[in-house]
Amino acid sequence: MSIITQPTRIFDLHCDTLDRLALHSVIPEAGFMAEDAAIPAHRMSSLADNDAHIDLTRMARAGCAWCQCFAAFIPDDIGVEGGYRVFDTVRRYFAGQLEQHAALVEQVRDARDIRGIVDAGRCAAMFTVEGGSFIGEDLDRIHEAADAGVKMLTLTWNDKNAIASGNKTVDGLSFFGRDAVRTLEQRRVVVDVSHLNDRSFWDVLEAAQRPFAASHSNARAVCGHPRNLTDDQFRALAERGGIVGLNFCQRFLSDAGPVTRDDVLRHVDHMLELGGERVVALGSDYDGCDVPEWLEPAEKVGTLYDLFAAEFGVEVAEAICFENACSFFERNETV
C-alpha cells in the first residue's frame, strides 16, 4: 500500500473544456469534437456538472485544490472573424459560469491571488487562449483579450496565422508577430510557444524579453512528435525562466502502444536531467485529446502526484504538480 497521499494542490496549464461546453450546440462550424454530438446538450452545458474530463463538482468532491488554465481554443480554418466569434462566445460562456458557480470557482486576474483561492477550497480559474488567429493584425484585440483577464496566449495552433507558424507549416514569426509578442509582454500575458514549429520557436526566443511558456509540450527525445520540444529548445526556455507543461496526449507521450506510467516518467526524468526541476509542470490537454485511461477524468490526476513522489521525491512532485507553475505566474506579475 502506498503511503503517499493525494496532493493538496494542482496547477494545470492547459485544457479545452470551455470550448467543448460553450460550443457544443452554438457554433457547429467550430466542430470541436465530433463525438460530442452524441452527448445530450444538458450534459455538456455546465462547468460544474458535465460529461467532459473536467467538472468542478467532481474535482471538489475528490479533494482537488486546483488552479486550472481554461483555454478558448481558436480553430485555424474559420478565419479571423470566425475565430473572434469563437473567442467572444467562449469568453461570455466563461463569465456566465463564473457567476453561476461562484462557490466553486473564481477567476484569476492577478496570479498573486492563486494561493488564496485554492486554499479557500475554490478552483482558481485562469482564462487563456490557444491560437492567435482571431487577432488578425490588430493589436487592439490583444488588449481586449488582456482586459478580459487572459493570462496566457498560444500564438498559433498547428497552421499559420498573421503572428507565426504552427508545427504543420514552415515559416517563422512574422514582423507583426514580433509586435504581438511585445504587446503581450507589456500586458503581462504570457507568450505560449506550444504548437509552434521550430523556426517560430527560435524567433520567439530572439524576440521575447520575458520568460515564456510551452503550456502543453513534452520531450521530443523521448517521443519524436514535432509538437514536442527538442533538448535545445527545452534548455533555452529554461534558461529564460520559462515553464513547460507535461501534455497527457497519448500521441505526444509514446511513439507506439498504449501509454504507461513508465512512458510519463521517461518524459519527466528526461526534462529533469536537462535542468528542469523548476521548469516542469502539468499541461494536461484535458478535453482536447485522448489521454491514458488511468488519467481520466481529471480528478485522477492525483495518480501522477503519487507516481512522481515515489520516483523523484515529494518535493519534486509538489513542484511539478503546483509550485513551479504558480511561482512562474507570480513572477510574471511582478518582475
N, C-alpha and C positions, 0 to 999 in steps of 0.2 A: 504493500500500500504506500502511495506517495504521501510524504509529509509536507509537500509544498502546496500551499493554498492558492486559490484563485487570486489574481491581482485585484487591488482595490481601485486601480485607475488604468484606463486605456485611452490612448490617443491614436486615432486612425486618420491618416492624411487624405484618404480618398474613398468615396463611394458614389454610386449613381442612383441612389434610392429616390431622390427628388424627382428625377425625370421619369422613372418608372411609375411613380404615383401621379405626378402632375399632368403627364401627357398620356395617361392610359386611354382616355377617350376624348381628348381635347384636340390634339394636333396629330392626326393619323399620319401625315407625311413625314413626321419626325421618326416614325417607325422604330421606336427604341428597342423593344424586344417582341418579336412576332409571337412568341409563345404566350405572352401576357394576354393576348386577345381571348384566350380560353378561360381566363380568370374573371369571375364576376366583378363588375365595377365596384361594388361595395367592399370587396376585399383588397382593392388597390386604390384606395382613396385617402386613407388616414395614416399619417406618420406614426400614430400611436396604436394602430390595430390593423394589420395588413398581412398579406402572404408573401411579402418581399423578404430579403435577407435581414434587413434592419427594421425593427419595430420597437418604439420607445418603451412600450409597456413590458414586452418580453425582456428587454435589456434591464429594466429596473427590477423586475422580479428575479432576474439572475444575479442581482447584486453588482451589476456593472456600473462603476462610476466612470463616465465616458466623455471624452471630447471627440466629436465627430466632425470631420470636414465633409459637408454636404455639397456636392458639385452640381451646378447646372451644366449638363453636357450639351454641347452645341454640335450637331452633326455637320460634316463637311459639305454635304451635297445639297443644301437647301438655300444657299446664297446668303448674302449679308443681311438682308431684311428678314428672310426666313429665320436666320439664326437669331436676330434680335427678337423676333416674336417668341421663339423658344425661351430665350433669356428672360424676357418680361413675364411670360406665363409662369415659369418656374419661380422667379422672384416673388411674384404675387402669391403663388401657392405656399411658398415657404413662410412668408409673412403671416398668412392666414393660419397655418399650422402652429406657428409660434404663439399666436394669440389664443387659439383653441386649447393648447396643451401646455400652458404656462407652468403648471405644477411639475411637468416632466422635463421641460426643455427651455433653454434660454440662449438667445443669440450672443455670440462673442463679437463685440465691437472693438474691444481692446484686449489683447492677449493676456495682459496682466490680470484680467478678471477670471481666467480659466480655472485656476486652482480653487478659488472661492466657490464657483458654480458647481464644480464636480464634488467638492467637499460637502456642499449643501444637498447633494443627492440628485441633482438635475443633470441632464445631458447638456454639455456646453457645445452648442451648435455653431460651427464656423462655416459661413457661406463662401464657396469657391466657384470657379468656372473652369470647365475643361473644354478648351477650344476657343480661340480668339477670333473666329471668322466673323462674328456678329459686330466686331469693332470696325470692320472695313478699313478705311484710312482716316478715321475720325477719332482723334484723341479725346474728344468730349465724352465718348462712350466709355473710355477708361475711367474718367472722372465720375460718370454716372454709376458705374459698377462699384467704384470705391465708396461713393456716397450711400449705396445700398448695403454696405458692410462687407463687400467681397474682400477677403484677406489673402487670396492666392489665385493666380490665373495661369493655367496651362496654355502656352502660346498657340499651339496647334493641336489638332487631333492627328490623324495619320496622313492627311494630304496637305497641300499648300494653301496658305491664305495670304493676306496682304502683309502679315507680320513675319512669317517664317515658313519653313517646310517641314512636314512630318516625315516619319520613317519610311513611307512609301514613295517619297519623292527625292529629288537630288539637289535642289537649290538650298541656299542658306538664309540667314537673317537678312531681311530687306532693309533699305535705307529707312523706310517708315518704321520697320521693326525696331531699329535702334532708338528711334524717338519713343516708340511704345515702351521699350524696356526702361528708358529714363523716366518716363511719366509714371509707370507702375511703381518704380522705386521711390519716386518723390511722394507718392500717395501711400507708401508703406504696404503696397500689395505685393506679396512675394511672387517673383517670377518662377514658374514651374517649367522645367525642361523635359519632363516625361513626354513621350510621343515624338520629340524632335528627332530628325536624322542627325548623323554625326557632324555634318558640316554646320548645321544650325546650332548644335550644342557648343561647338568651339567658338562660333561667332558670338553667342550669348556670353560665354566666358570672357571674351575680349570686351564686349560692350558693357557688361554689368559692373556696377560699382559696389553692390551689396551682396551678401550671401543669397544664394538661390536654392531651390528645391528640385528634386526629382521625386514627385509625390508618390508614384507607384511604378517603380522600376527595380529590376533585380540585377544579378551579376551575369554578364554575357559569357564570362569564362566558365561558368557552371552550366548555363543553358544558353545556347547560341542565338536565340531570337534577337533580331535587331532592335526590339523595344527595350532590351536590357542594356545596362551601362558597361562599357569596357573598363578595364582596370585603370587606364589612364584617365578616363572621364571621372571615375569614382574618386581617384586621388585628387584631381583638380578641383572637383566640387568640395571635397572635404577640406582642402587647404584654404578654400574661401569661407569656411564656416558653414557650409550648407547641410542639408538633410536629405536622406534617401529613405523612401517608404517601401518596405518589402511588399511586393504585389502577390496576392494569393492566386492569381490566374494560373490555371494548370499549364497552359502553353508557355508561360514565362518562367515556370519553375522546373520543368523537366522536358527534355527532348524526346522522351519515349516513356510510354506506360503511365498508369495511374500515379499520381503524386503521393509520395510517402512523407512521413515526418523526417526521414533522413534527407530527402531532397531539400526540404526547407532548411534544415540545419546546415547543409552544404553551402547554400547561399549566404546565410548569416556568418558562418565560420570564415568564408572567403572574404566577406566585407570586413570582418573584424581583423583579419590578417593584413588587410590594406590600411589599417589605422582607423577603422570605423566605429570605435567604441562610443563616441559621442555623435555619430552620424546616422547610424542605422535606426530606423523607426518602423512603424507599420503603415502600409498604404494598401489596404485590403483589396480595393476594387469591388467590394460587395455590391451586388445588384447590377454589375456591369460585365460579368464574365462567369465562366464555370469555375467554381472553386472546389477544392477537395471536399468530399462528403464529410470528412471529420472536422471541417471548419465551417459548416453551415448548419443552421443560420448563425447570425453574427454573435449571439451570446456564447457560442462555443469557442470564441477567440481565447478564452482563458486556457484552453489546451496549449496554446503557444507559450503563454507565460510559464506554465509548468515545464514544458519542453526546454525552453531557454534556461530556466533556473537550474534544471537538472544538468544541462550540458555546460553552461557557461557561468553559473552562479546567479544568486538573487539580484545582486547589484546590476549586472548586465541585463538581466531580464527586465528589471524595472526601468532601466534606461531605454531599452528598445520599445517597451510597451507604452511608456508615457513620457519619461523625463526628457529624453533627447528632443522630441518634437515640441514639447511645451516650452523648454528653455529656448529653443530656436525662435519660436514666435514671440516670446517675451523680449528677446534681444532685438528682434525686428522692430518693436515698438519704440525702443529707447536708444539704440546705438546709431 
